[in-house]
Amino acid sequence: MSLSAAVEVFFDEEILPRHRDWVAHMADRRGPPPFLGELRDKARAAGLWNLGLLDRLSNRDYAPIAEITGRLPWAPEVFNCQAPDVPNMIMLQHVASPAQKERWLQPLLDGRVRSAFGMTEPDVASSDATNIATTVRRDGADWVIDGRKWYITGAAHPACAFVIVMGVSRPAAPRTARHSCVIVPMDAKGLRIVRELRFLGWEDSVAPIAELEFADVRVPVENLLGKEGDGFGAAQVRLGPARLHHCMRAIGACEVLVELMMARAAERRAFGRAVIDYDATQQAIARSRIDIEQARLLVLRTAERLDLLGHQAVWRDVSMAKVAVPEMAQRIADRALQIFGAMGGSDDAPIHHVFAMARLLRIADGPDEVHLRQIFRQEPAARWSIAQSPYITKPVL
């Protein structure tokens, strides 16, 4: 049995039957449900653990697995494949020292703790990451962090042990060499969770989102990741896989919506006919299928190129996927809402969660406009003027 087939069987037999229990638990409680630990132990014993890391699978081989886990918001956690921990693991694998890997990475790999990545801020336009204003100042044997971060995924999770913070450490350096990344324990003095955040009413129960305040927070100098001033380079290591993994999971969520649209439309009748018999319904589902298949091909191509060429060579591909897939997911969620009617906007169905998640992804990790700008800038300049182009047979001067 292939690894993806094994994940499919585990999902069908162990995870999906517990989904209603998970929803009921999260409706009025904090923290993971008691059965989650049992499922994680089973997945680990079956060898279905840390599958999102390149020392386990290539990006291309991980894609169908991420789709399966994307069908439910909490399924990735069963396999220790949840965001933001996997991108943070990748970052630590690449830039952490041996001592840092033992202290911070290994507990993540073991699934004993959770983590967060602190980049975006409330007081600046974080779409331009060089605007980041949080300061990381050297004071003897310590780094001192001051600032505010928000929409920090996973920071409000009860098991979050540390946050990787990006801040300005070299204010006089060139724009992309001013920032550094430091590891800050969540129990550090001066670090405060200001509040938990939602987006369009959607609460991320797997990696609860928080606003954080850093007031004279001190960490040892050895908590610096990589070299001082290399914060952007360190962050880029995690962003490529992070963006692509989101896309993979979103495709899985959209497959669920198409299945639900088919079932809902077949079971409901309006004006004497089954809803599925209406041309508008059939077109909505057909267009959703086209959207999914196009998005999947783009993601698989990007994953293959990422495996073959590395992060620096495929930023354009990642940007295209990052724009295309959330837009696709938002369109499909909108169609599903229309077919479901009022039920689609309730907590009884996952549709509005997919819509909110997709809308957030169009802002998170760089808004669409930033990626579109980057894609355009890498488009080759025209070889000819219109008047000189051999493709134009009769130019209008």
C-alpha positions as CSV (number, residue, x, y, z in Angstrom):
1,M,0.0,0.0,0.0
2,S,1.3,3.5,-0.9
3,L,1.8,6.1,1.8
4,S,-1.1,8.2,0.4
5,A,-3.3,5.1,0.3
6,A,-2.4,4.4,3.9
7,V,-3.3,8.0,4.9
8,E,-6.6,7.7,3.0
9,V,-7.5,4.5,4.9
10,F,-6.5,6.1,8.2
11,F,-8.6,9.2,7.5
12,D,-11.7,7.2,6.5
13,E,-11.5,4.7,9.4
14,E,-10.0,6.8,12.3
15,I,-10.5,10.5,11.7
16,L,-13.7,11.1,9.8
17,P,-15.9,9.0,12.2
18,R,-14.6,11.4,15.0
19,H,-15.4,14.6,13.2
20,R,-18.7,15.3,14.9
21,D,-17.1,14.6,18.3
22,W,-14.3,17.1,17.4
23,V,-16.9,19.8,16.5
24,A,-18.9,19.2,19.6
25,H,-15.8,19.4,21.8
26,M,-14.6,22.6,20.1
27,A,-18.0,24.2,20.5
28,D,-17.7,24.8,24.2
29,R,-14.1,23.8,25.2
30,R,-10.5,25.0,24.8
31,G,-7.7,22.8,23.8
32,P,-7.7,19.5,21.8
33,P,-10.2,16.8,22.5
34,P,-9.1,13.9,24.6
35,F,-9.2,11.4,21.7
36,L,-6.8,13.4,19.6
37,G,-3.8,12.1,21.5
38,E,-4.9,8.5,20.9
39,L,-5.3,9.2,17.1
40,R,-1.8,10.8,17.0
41,D,-0.3,7.8,18.7
42,K,-1.9,5.5,16.2
43,A,-0.7,7.6,13.3
44,R,2.8,7.7,14.6
45,A,2.8,3.9,15.2
46,A,1.7,3.4,11.6
47,G,4.6,5.5,10.3
48,L,2.2,8.3,9.3
49,W,4.1,11.1,11.1
50,N,5.9,14.3,10.0
51,L,5.0,13.6,6.4
52,G,5.3,17.3,5.4
53,L,9.1,17.3,5.9
54,L,11.4,16.9,3.0
55,D,13.4,14.2,4.8
56,R,10.2,12.1,4.7
57,L,8.6,13.0,1.3
58,S,9.2,15.4,-1.6
59,N,6.8,18.2,-2.1
60,R,5.4,16.4,-5.1
61,D,4.8,13.2,-3.1
62,Y,3.3,15.1,-0.2
63,A,0.7,16.9,-2.3
64,P,-1.9,14.1,-2.5
65,I,-1.5,13.4,1.2
66,A,-1.9,17.1,2.1
67,E,-5.1,17.1,0.0
68,I,-6.5,14.2,2.1
69,T,-5.7,15.9,5.4
70,G,-7.1,19.2,4.0
71,R,-10.6,17.6,3.9
72,L,-11.0,18.4,7.6
73,P,-9.4,21.4,9.5
74,W,-8.0,19.2,12.3
75,A,-6.9,16.2,10.3
76,P,-3.3,17.5,9.6
77,E,-2.8,17.6,13.4
78,V,-3.3,13.9,13.7
79,F,-0.2,13.3,11.5
80,N,1.8,16.2,13.0
81,C,1.5,18.0,9.7
82,Q,-0.3,21.2,10.8
83,A,0.5,24.8,10.1
84,P,2.4,26.7,11.3
85,D,4.5,24.0,12.9
86,V,5.6,22.2,9.7
87,P,7.0,25.4,8.1
88,N,8.7,26.2,11.5
89,M,10.2,22.7,11.5
90,I,11.5,23.3,8.0
91,M,13.0,26.7,9.0
92,L,14.7,25.2,12.1
93,Q,16.0,22.3,10.1
94,H,17.7,24.8,7.7
95,V,19.0,27.6,10.0
96,A,19.0,26.4,13.6
97,S,22.2,25.4,15.4
98,P,22.6,21.9,16.7
99,A,21.8,23.1,20.2
100,Q,18.7,24.9,19.0
101,K,17.5,21.9,17.1
102,E,17.8,19.8,20.3
103,R,16.0,22.4,22.4
104,W,13.3,23.6,20.1
105,L,13.0,21.4,16.9
106,Q,13.0,18.0,18.5
107,P,9.9,18.6,20.7
108,L,8.1,19.8,17.6
109,L,9.1,16.7,15.7
110,D,7.9,14.6,18.6
111,G,4.6,16.4,18.7
112,R,5.1,17.4,22.3
113,V,4.8,21.2,21.8
114,R,3.3,23.6,19.3
115,S,4.9,26.8,17.9
116,A,4.2,30.1,16.1
117,F,5.8,32.6,13.7
118,G,5.6,36.3,14.6
119,M,5.8,38.5,11.5
120,T,2.7,40.6,10.9
121,E,2.0,43.7,12.9
122,P,-1.1,45.9,13.5
123,D,0.5,49.3,13.2
124,V,2.3,48.9,9.8
125,A,1.4,47.6,6.3
126,S,2.8,44.1,6.7
127,S,2.3,43.4,3.0
128,D,5.7,45.1,2.8
129,A,7.7,43.0,5.3
130,T,10.4,45.6,5.5
131,N,7.9,47.8,7.4
132,I,8.2,45.5,10.4
133,A,8.8,47.7,13.4
134,T,9.3,45.3,16.3
135,T,12.9,45.8,17.6
136,V,15.4,43.1,18.6
137,R,18.2,44.9,20.5
138,R,21.4,43.4,21.8
139,D,22.1,44.1,25.5
140,G,25.0,42.1,26.8
141,A,24.2,38.4,26.8
142,D,20.5,39.0,25.8
143,W,18.4,40.1,23.0
144,V,15.6,42.5,24.1
145,I,12.4,42.4,22.0
146,D,9.8,45.2,22.0
147,G,6.8,45.5,19.7
148,R,3.4,44.1,18.9
149,K,2.4,41.3,16.5
150,W,-1.0,40.2,15.5
151,Y,-2.8,37.5,13.5
152,I,-0.1,35.1,14.7
153,T,-1.3,31.7,13.9
154,G,-1.0,29.1,16.7
155,A,0.2,31.6,19.3
156,A,-3.0,31.1,21.4
157,H,-2.8,27.3,21.4
158,P,-2.3,26.0,24.9
159,A,0.6,23.9,23.8
160,C,2.4,26.7,22.0
161,A,5.9,26.7,23.6
162,F,7.7,29.3,21.5
163,V,7.3,31.9,18.8
164,I,9.9,32.8,16.2
165,V,9.9,36.6,16.1
166,M,11.2,38.7,13.3
167,G,12.3,42.2,14.3
168,V,14.7,45.0,13.4
169,S,18.1,44.5,14.9
170,R,20.2,46.5,12.5
171,P,18.2,49.7,11.7
172,A,21.0,51.3,9.7
173,A,21.5,48.3,7.4
174,P,20.0,48.0,3.9
175,R,16.2,47.3,3.9
176,T,16.4,43.5,3.6
177,A,19.4,43.1,6.0
178,R,17.9,45.0,8.9
179,H,15.9,42.1,10.5
180,S,16.7,39.1,12.5
181,C,14.7,36.1,13.8
182,V,14.9,35.1,17.5
183,I,13.2,32.2,19.4
184,V,11.1,33.5,22.2
185,P,9.5,31.1,24.8
186,M,5.8,31.8,25.3
187,D,6.4,32.0,29.1
188,A,9.1,34.7,28.7
189,K,8.6,37.7,31.0
190,G,7.1,40.6,29.2
191,L,5.4,38.5,26.5
192,R,1.6,38.8,26.7
193,I,-1.2,37.4,24.7
194,V,-3.4,40.5,24.2
195,R,-6.4,38.6,22.7
196,E,-7.4,35.8,20.5
197,L,-8.5,36.8,17.0
198,R,-11.0,35.6,14.5
199,F,-11.3,36.3,10.8
200,L,-14.8,36.9,9.3
201,G,-16.1,35.2,12.4
202,W,-14.0,32.1,11.7
203,E,-12.0,30.8,14.6
204,D,-8.9,28.6,13.9
205,S,-9.5,25.9,16.4
206,V,-6.4,23.9,15.3
207,A,-3.9,26.8,15.5
208,P,-5.7,29.6,17.5
209,I,-4.7,33.1,16.3
210,A,-3.4,35.7,18.7
211,E,-2.3,39.3,19.1
212,L,1.0,39.4,21.1
213,E,2.7,42.2,23.0
214,F,6.5,42.2,23.6
215,A,7.5,44.6,26.4
216,D,11.2,44.4,27.2
217,V,11.3,40.7,26.6
218,R,14.7,39.2,27.1
219,V,16.1,36.0,25.6
220,P,19.6,34.7,25.5
221,V,21.9,35.6,22.6
222,E,21.9,31.9,21.6
223,N,18.2,32.2,20.7
224,L,19.2,34.1,17.5
225,L,18.3,32.0,14.4
226,G,21.2,32.1,11.9
227,K,23.2,35.3,11.7
228,E,22.1,38.8,12.7
229,G,20.5,40.6,9.8
230,D,19.6,37.3,8.0
231,G,16.0,37.3,9.1
232,F,14.5,37.7,5.7
233,G,16.6,34.8,4.3
234,A,15.6,32.6,7.2
235,A,11.9,33.4,6.8
236,Q,11.9,32.7,3.0
237,V,13.0,29.1,3.7
238,R,9.7,28.5,5.4
239,L,7.4,30.6,3.2
240,G,7.6,28.5,0.0
241,P,6.5,25.2,1.5
242,A,4.1,27.0,3.8
243,R,2.2,28.6,0.9
244,L,2.2,25.5,-1.1
245,H,1.0,23.3,1.7
246,H,-1.9,25.7,2.3
247,C,-2.8,25.3,-1.4
248,M,-2.7,21.5,-1.2
249,R,-5.0,21.4,1.8
250,A,-7.4,23.9,0.2
251,I,-7.8,21.6,-2.8
252,G,-8.8,18.8,-0.4
253,A,-11.3,21.1,1.3
254,C,-12.8,22.0,-2.1
255,E,-13.2,18.3,-3.0
256,V,-15.4,18.0,0.1
257,L,-17.5,21.0,-1.0
258,V,-18.1,19.5,-4.4
259,E,-19.2,16.2,-2.8
260,L,-21.6,18.1,-0.5
261,M,-23.0,20.2,-3.4
262,M,-23.8,17.0,-5.3
263,A,-25.5,15.5,-2.2
264,R,-27.4,18.6,-1.2
265,A,-28.6,19.3,-4.8
266,A,-29.8,15.7,-5.3
267,E,-31.8,15.7,-2.0
268,R,-33.5,19.0,-2.3
269,R,-36.5,19.9,-4.5
270,A,-37.6,23.3,-5.6
271,F,-40.5,24.2,-7.9
272,G,-41.3,20.5,-8.6
273,R,-37.7,19.5,-9.6
274,A,-34.6,18.2,-7.9
275,V,-32.2,21.1,-7.5
276,I,-29.5,19.1,-9.3
277,D,-31.7,19.0,-12.4
278,Y,-31.4,22.7,-12.9
279,D,-28.8,23.9,-15.4
280,A,-27.5,26.5,-13.1
281,T,-26.6,23.9,-10.5
282,Q,-25.0,21.6,-13.0
283,Q,-22.9,24.5,-14.3
284,A,-21.8,25.5,-10.8
285,I,-20.6,22.0,-10.0
286,A,-19.0,21.5,-13.4
287,R,-17.1,24.8,-13.1
288,S,-16.0,23.8,-9.6
289,R,-14.6,20.6,-11.0
290,I,-12.7,22.5,-13.7
291,D,-11.3,24.9,-11.1
292,I,-10.1,22.1,-8.9
293,E,-8.3,20.3,-11.7
294,Q,-6.6,23.4,-12.9
295,A,-5.5,24.3,-9.4
296,R,-4.2,20.8,-8.8
297,L,-2.1,20.8,-11.9
298,L,-0.6,24.2,-11.0
299,V,0.2,23.0,-7.5
300,L,1.8,19.7,-8.7
301,R,3.9,21.5,-11.2
302,T,5.1,24.0,-8.6
303,A,5.8,21.2,-6.2
304,E,7.9,19.3,-8.7
305,R,9.9,22.5,-9.6
306,L,10.4,23.2,-5.9
307,D,11.9,19.8,-5.5
308,L,14.1,20.0,-8.5
309,L,15.2,23.7,-8.5
310,G,14.9,24.9,-4.9
311,H,13.2,27.9,-3.3
312,Q,15.0,30.7,-5.0
313,A,14.2,29.5,-8.5
314,V,10.5,29.0,-8.2
315,W,9.1,32.0,-6.3
316,R,7.1,32.9,-9.4
317,D,5.5,29.5,-9.5
318,V,4.7,29.6,-5.8
319,S,3.2,33.1,-6.2
320,M,1.0,31.9,-9.0
321,A,-0.3,29.0,-6.9
322,K,-0.7,31.2,-3.9
323,V,-3.0,33.6,-5.9
324,A,-4.9,31.0,-7.9
325,V,-5.8,28.4,-5.3
326,P,-7.4,30.6,-2.6
327,E,-9.3,32.5,-5.3
328,M,-10.5,29.1,-6.6
329,A,-11.5,27.9,-3.1
330,Q,-13.4,31.1,-2.5
331,R,-15.4,30.7,-5.8
332,I,-16.2,27.1,-5.0
333,A,-17.3,28.0,-1.4
334,D,-19.5,30.7,-2.8
335,R,-21.2,28.3,-5.2
336,A,-21.7,25.8,-2.3
337,L,-23.2,28.5,-0.2
338,Q,-25.7,29.3,-3.0
339,I,-26.7,25.7,-3.5
340,F,-27.0,25.0,0.3
341,G,-28.9,28.1,1.1
342,A,-29.0,29.1,4.8
343,M,-27.5,25.9,6.0
344,G,-24.3,26.7,4.1
345,G,-23.7,29.7,6.4
346,S,-24.2,27.8,9.6
347,D,-21.8,25.8,11.7
348,D,-23.7,22.7,10.6
349,A,-21.7,22.7,7.4
350,P,-18.0,23.4,6.7
351,I,-18.7,25.8,3.8
352,H,-18.4,29.2,5.5
353,H,-15.2,28.0,7.2
354,V,-13.6,27.2,3.8
355,F,-14.8,30.6,2.5
356,A,-13.2,32.5,5.4
357,M,-10.0,30.4,5.3
358,A,-9.7,31.1,1.5
359,R,-10.3,34.8,2.0
360,L,-7.7,34.9,4.7
361,L,-5.2,33.1,2.5
362,R,-5.6,35.9,0.0
363,I,-4.1,38.2,2.6
364,A,-1.8,36.0,4.7
365,D,1.7,35.2,3.6
366,G,1.6,38.2,1.2
367,P,-1.6,39.6,-0.3
368,D,-2.6,38.8,-3.9
369,E,-1.4,42.2,-5.1
370,V,2.1,41.6,-3.9
371,H,2.3,38.2,-5.6
372,L,0.7,39.6,-8.8
373,R,3.3,42.4,-8.8
374,Q,6.1,39.8,-8.5
375,I,4.6,37.6,-11.2
376,F,4.4,40.6,-13.5
377,R,7.9,41.7,-12.8
378,Q,9.2,38.3,-14.0
379,E,7.3,38.4,-17.2
380,P,9.8,38.9,-20.1
381,A,9.7,42.2,-21.9
382,A,8.2,42.4,-25.3
383,R,10.7,41.6,-28.1
384,W,9.1,43.9,-30.6
385,S,6.9,47.0,-30.8
386,I,3.4,46.4,-32.1
387,A,4.4,47.9,-35.4
388,Q,7.4,45.6,-35.7
389,S,5.8,42.4,-34.4
390,P,5.4,39.6,-37.0
391,Y,2.3,38.5,-35.1
392,I,0.5,41.7,-36.1
393,T,-0.3,41.6,-39.9
394,K,-1.5,45.1,-40.3
395,P,-0.4,47.3,-37.4
396,V,-2.4,50.5,-36.7
397,L,0.1,53.3,-36.4
